[in-house]
């Protein structure tokens, strides 16, 4: 007989998972929109250029991609922690 989690347990896990994904997507959206559009002029004026490109342009082109990659690592770490807390880790 296998030890199956209860529907309430699965529901709680899924709810925490959706909250985590929503927060991380909100961070990515904020960085992409903020650095790329809303704060571009301010970034250009207050930070030194990267190579030949103004900092605001660089953040619009590269910053959101770097942020996305960092968020992938954060997601992996937080999901491993959540799965450990909720008992959904795989047995090796």
Secondary structure, 3 states (H helix, E strand, C coil): CCCCCCHHHHHHHHHHHHHHHHHHHHHHHHHHHHHHHHCHHHHHHHCCCECCECHHHHHHHHHHHHHHHHHHHHHHHHHHHHHHHHCCCCCC
